[in-house]
């Protein structure tokens, strides 16, 4: 009893409460440095990196195939003769049997499946059969599908057929599609046709595009034309662009022109810029020619 009381007095001297004397965890000390407003995810979207397999935000079902080919989800049998499967955070399982029949959990979606994927959040299954007909779950989207991409968050499907017609789910976006990309969390589709025109979904943004990106979280399309003009959707940010980057979460665009001026979106931040680093939430730093660092 005497030793215990002595230890308490050493750890918590008279006049100080236990909560006042406990050391601050390193994680809290680090957080104190960055007090202030933090960006809030829009429309319930997670912060970058929070929807990845194995992260607590995204809990997948436990699935296995036994030695006889029976497939189980969290100890519940889904079926027999299973060959492969994919899981989602929604708790759904898409799986294929040895006869190329495709299932979502215990529901049969169709037969002659050639390839399939499942959306991480919604559990929607996109798949193509051996005849190149494409489906979303049990809904037929179209035929002669060559390639597809799926938004992990919305479940939307962008796909291109053998005639280079581009679709979002079962809706046509346009023709002569040369390349495309679907935003991971908003489902917006950025694409370019064979003449160099660039689009966001079915809205034409401009022509003579040289390169483009779509923000996974904001859905905005940032693109550069062949004359060195830089655009955010249809808004022109500036010209003579030398280097640019898009923040994955906020959609902010940071760029340096050929004269060394640096900008964040349309706002000029400084001159004699040598380099910059951009974080997903739009924060970051830039370095001038003298080696001095500045906040974006």
HUTA-V52205 format. One record per residue. N is the residue number from 1. RES is the residue in one small letter. SS is DSSP state (alpha for helix, beta for strand, coil for the rest). PSI is psi in degrees with one decimal (NA if undefined). OMEGA is omega in degrees with one decimal (none if undefined). Layout:
N:RES:SS:PSI:OMEGA / N:RES:SS:PSI:OMEGA
This chain:
1:x:coil:-42.5:-178.9 / 2:x:alpha:-40.7:179.3 / 3:x:alpha:-40.2:179.6 / 4:x:alpha:-44.6:-179.9 / 5:x:alpha:-39.4:179.4 / 6:x:alpha:-41.0:179.9 / 7:x:alpha:-38.8:178.7 / 8:x:alpha:-41.7:-179.0 / 9:x:alpha:-35.1:178.6 / 10:x:alpha:-42.6:-177.5 / 11:x:alpha:-39.7:-178.0 / 12:x:coil:87.4:179.9 / 13:x:coil:159.3:-178.7 / 14:x:coil:140.5:177.6 / 15:x:coil:-2.9:179.1 / 16:x:coil:135.6:178.6 / 17:x:coil:163.7:179.4 / 18:x:alpha:-38.1:-177.7 / 19:x:alpha:-28.6:179.2 / 20:x:alpha:-26.7:-173.6 / 21:x:alpha:-15.2:-178.7 / 22:x:coil:138.5:178.9 / 23:x:coil:147.4:178.0 / 24:x:coil:128.1:178.2 / 25:x:coil:147.2:-179.6 / 26:x:alpha:-36.2:-178.4 / 27:x:alpha:-34.3:179.1 / 28:x:alpha:-36.7:177.5 / 29:x:alpha:-39.9:178.7 / 30:x:alpha:-39.7:-179.1 / 31:x:alpha:-32.0:-179.0 / 32:x:alpha:-28.4:-178.4 / 33:x:coil:-22.0:-173.4 / 34:x:coil:33.7:177.0 / 35:x:coil:149.5:-178.6 / 36:x:coil:179.2:-176.5 / 37:x:coil:136.5:175.9 / 38:x:coil:149.2:179.8 / 39:x:coil:139.5:-179.7 / 40:x:coil:129.0:179.5 / 41:x:coil:135.7:179.3 / 42:x:alpha:141.2:175.3 / 43:x:alpha:35.5:176.2 / 44:x:alpha:15.1:-178.6 / 45:x:coil:146.2:179.9 / 46:x:coil:163.9:173.3 / 47:x:coil:157.7:-179.1 / 48:x:coil:135.5:177.5 / 49:x:coil:-2.1:-176.1 / 50:x:coil:-0.4:176.7 / 51:x:coil:65.4:179.5 / 52:x:coil:147.9:178.6 / 53:x:coil:133.8:179.1 / 54:x:coil:-12.5:178.7 / 55:x:coil:143.7:-179.5 / 56:x:coil:-27.3:179.0 / 57:x:coil:-26.0:-172.9 / 58:x:coil:98.9:-177.9 / 59:x:coil:113.5:179.6 / 60:x:coil:152.4:171.8 / 61:x:coil:156.4:176.7 / 62:x:coil:117.9:-173.8 / 63:x:beta:142.3:173.8 / 64:x:beta:160.1:174.3 / 65:x:beta:125.5:-177.8 / 66:x:coil:179.9:-172.5 / 67:x:coil:-17.5:179.4 / 68:x:coil:1.8:177.5 / 69:x:coil:3.0:175.7 / 70:x:coil:140.2:-178.5 / 71:x:beta:138.9:-176.5 / 72:x:beta:143.8:172.4 / 73:x:beta:115.8:-179.2 / 74:x:coil:44.5:176.8 / 75:x:coil:6.4:176.0 / 76:x:beta:127.8:-179.4 / 77:x:beta:130.1:179.6 / 78:x:beta:-31.4:-178.6 / 79:x:beta:-170.2:-176.0 / 80:x:coil:167.9:175.6 / 81:x:coil:33.7:-178.1 / 82:x:beta:139.5:179.4 / 83:x:beta:-39.4:179.7 / 84:x:beta:163.3:-179.6 / 85:x:beta:161.4:172.9 / 86:x:beta:144.9:-174.6 / 87:x:beta:164.5:178.7 / 88:x:coil:167.6:178.5 / 89:x:coil:-16.1:178.7 / 90:x:coil:-8.1:-177.6 / 91:x:coil:2.5:-179.0 / 92:x:coil:155.5:178.2 / 93:x:beta:125.6:170.7 / 94:x:beta:129.9:-177.4 / 95:x:beta:153.2:-175.2 / 96:x:beta:137.1:176.5 / 97:x:beta:-179.7:-175.5 / 98:x:coil:-16.0:-179.3 / 99:x:coil:12.6:179.4 / 100:x:coil:24.3:171.8 / 101:x:coil:134.9:-175.6 / 102:x:beta:136.8:-179.1 / 103:x:beta:150.2:166.0 / 104:x:beta:109.3:-170.3 / 105:x:coil:-115.4:-179.7 / 106:x:coil:5.0:-178.2 / 107:x:beta:127.0:179.2 / 108:x:beta:125.2:-180.0 / 109:x:beta:-32.5:-179.6 / 110:x:beta:-173.6:-175.9 / 111:x:coil:172.2:-180.0 / 112:x:coil:36.8:179.8 / 113:x:beta:130.2:178.8 / 114:x:beta:-37.1:178.2 / 115:x:beta:157.4:-178.4 / 116:x:beta:158.5:173.1 / 117:x:beta:163.9:179.3 / 118:x:beta:135.5:-179.1 / 119:x:coil:135.2:-172.2 / 120:x:coil:-40.4:-176.0 / 121:x:coil:-46.4:-172.7 / 122:x:coil:-23.8:-177.5 / 123:x:coil:9.0:176.4 / 124:x:coil:139.0:-177.5 / 125:x:beta:122.8:172.3 / 126:x:beta:137.3:-178.8 / 127:x:beta:154.3:176.3 / 128:x:beta:142.5:174.3 / 129:x:beta:178.1:-176.0 / 130:x:coil:-16.4:176.3 / 131:x:coil:7.0:178.5 / 132:x:coil:19.4:168.3 / 133:x:coil:135.9:-175.6 / 134:x:beta:143.6:-175.7 / 135:x:beta:153.8:167.0 / 136:x:beta:110.8:-168.6 / 137:x:coil:-120.4:178.7 / 138:x:coil:12.1:178.9 / 139:x:beta:126.0:177.6 / 140:x:beta:124.4:-179.3 / 141:x:beta:-34.6:-178.6 / 142:x:beta:-172.3:-176.0 / 143:x:coil:170.5:179.2 / 144:x:coil:33.8:-179.6 / 145:x:beta:131.1:177.5 / 146:x:beta:-52.1:-179.0 / 147:x:beta:159.5:175.2 / 148:x:beta:156.8:171.7 / 149:x:beta:147.0:-178.5 / 150:x:beta:137.5:173.1 / 151:x:coil:124.0:-177.7 / 152:x:coil:-24.2:-173.5 / 153:x:coil:-39.7:-177.9 / 154:x:coil:-20.6:-177.3 / 155:x:coil:-2.5:179.0 / 156:x:coil:151.4:-178.4 / 157:x:beta:124.0:170.1 / 158:x:beta:132.5:-178.3 / 159:x:beta:152.7:-178.1 / 160:x:beta:135.4:-179.6 / 161:x:beta:-178.1:-174.9 / 162:x:coil:-14.4:176.0 / 163:x:coil:10.7:179.7 / 164:x:coil:26.5:166.4 / 165:x:coil:138.7:-177.9 / 166:x:beta:139.4:-177.0 / 167:x:beta:151.8:166.9 / 168:x:beta:111.5:-168.8 / 169:x:coil:-119.6:-179.6 / 170:x:coil:15.3:-178.1 / 171:x:beta:131.2:179.6 / 172:x:beta:132.8:175.7 / 173:x:beta:-29.3:-179.4 / 174:x:beta:-176.1:-176.1 / 175:x:coil:169.9:177.6 / 176:x:coil:36.2:-179.9 / 177:x:beta:124.4:-180.0 / 178:x:beta:-41.7:178.9 / 179:x:beta:160.8:-179.9 / 180:x:beta:160.8:175.8 / 181:x:beta:136.0:179.3 / 182:x:beta:135.2:179.5 / 183:x:coil:133.3:-172.0 / 184:x:coil:-36.1:-173.6 / 185:x:coil:-16.7:179.5 / 186:x:coil:-20.2:-179.1 / 187:x:coil:3.5:176.1 / 188:x:coil:144.1:-178.0 / 189:x:beta:120.2:172.5 / 190:x:beta:135.2:-179.5 / 191:x:beta:161.3:-179.3 / 192:x:beta:138.1:178.0 / 193:x:beta:177.7:-173.2 / 194:x:coil:-16.0:177.4 / 195:x:coil:-2.5:177.6 / 196:x:coil:0.1:175.4 / 197:x:coil:142.4:-178.0 / 198:x:beta:145.1:-172.9 / 199:x:beta:153.9:164.7 / 200:x:beta:111.0:-169.7 / 201:x:coil:-121.5:179.4 / 202:x:coil:14.0:176.3 / 203:x:beta:123.6:177.9 / 204:x:beta:125.8:-176.8 / 205:x:beta:-31.5:-178.1 / 206:x:beta:-172.8:-174.3 / 207:x:coil:173.3:177.8 / 208:x:coil:39.4:-178.8 / 209:x:beta:141.3:179.7 / 210:x:beta:-40.6:178.3 / 211:x:beta:160.9:179.6 / 212:x:beta:157.6:173.3 / 213:x:beta:154.7:173.2 / 214:x:beta:135.1:179.2 / 215:x:coil:124.6:-177.7 / 216:x:coil:-32.5:-175.6 / 217:x:coil:-36.2:-177.5 / 218:x:coil:-23.3:-179.3 / 219:x:coil:2.0:179.2 / 220:x:coil:151.8:179.3 / 221:x:beta:122.3:176.8 / 222:x:beta:130.1:-174.7 / 223:x:beta:156.4:-179.5 / 224:x:beta:135.6:177.8 / 225:x:beta:177.2:-174.2 / 226:x:coil:-12.7:177.5 / 227:x:coil:3.3:178.7 / 228:x:coil:13.6:174.1 / 229:x:coil:141.4:-178.5 / 230:x:beta:136.0:-175.9 / 231:x:beta:149.9:169.8 / 232:x:beta:106.2:-164.8 / 233:x:coil:-123.6:-178.8 / 234:x:coil:-0.1:-178.0 / 235:x:beta:126.2:177.6 / 236:x:beta:123.4:-179.6 / 237:x:beta:-33.8:-177.9 / 238:x:beta:-172.4:-175.7 / 239:x:coil:174.7:-178.1 / 240:x:coil:40.9:-177.8 / 241:x:beta:135.1:180.0 / 242:x:beta:-42.5:179.4 / 243:x:beta:142.4:178.2 / 244:x:beta:156.8:179.2 / 245:x:beta:153.7:-178.4 / 246:x:beta:131.9:175.0 / 247:x:coil:124.4:-172.0 / 248:x:coil:-38.3:-175.6 / 249:x:coil:-52.1:-172.7 / 250:x:coil:-22.5:-176.5 / 251:x:coil:5.9:177.7 / 252:x:coil:145.7:179.3 / 253:x:beta:123.3:175.0 / 254:x:beta:133.7:-176.0 / 255:x:beta:153.2:177.3 / 256:x:beta:134.3:178.0 / 257:x:beta:177.9:-174.7 / 258:x:coil:-17.3:177.2 / 259:x:coil:-1.0:178.2 / 260:x:coil:2.2:174.5 / 261:x:coil:142.6:-178.9 / 262:x:beta:142.0:-175.5 / 263:x:beta:151.5:167.4 / 264:x:beta:111.2:-167.8 / 265:x:coil:-123.2:-180.0 / 266:x:coil:1.3:-177.1 / 267:x:beta:127.5:177.7 / 268:x:beta:129.1:-177.5 / 269:x:beta:-29.5:-176.7 / 270:x:beta:-172.0:-177.2 / 271:x:coil:173.1:178.5 / 272:x:coil:35.4:-178.9 / 273:x:beta:136.2:-180.0 / 274:x:beta:-38.1:-176.0 / 275:x:beta:167.2:175.2 / 276:x:beta:157.4:172.2 / 277:x:beta:137.4:-173.8 / 278:x:beta:127.3:178.2 / 279:x:coil:162.3:-177.0 / 280:x:coil:-28.1:-178.5 / 281:x:coil:7.4:176.4 / 282:x:coil:-8.5:175.9 / 283:x:coil:165.6:178.3 / 284:x:beta:-162.2:-178.0 / 285:x:beta:160.4:173.0 / 286:x:beta:154.0:-175.5 / 287:x:beta:132.3:178.4 / 288:x:beta:-179.5:-176.6 / 289:x:coil:-16.9:177.8 / 290:x:coil:-2.1:-178.9 / 291:x:coil:6.8:178.0 / 292:x:coil:144.4:-178.3 / 293:x:beta:144.7:-179.4 / 294:x:beta:147.9:174.5 / 295:x:beta:143.9:174.6 / 296:x:coil:NA:none
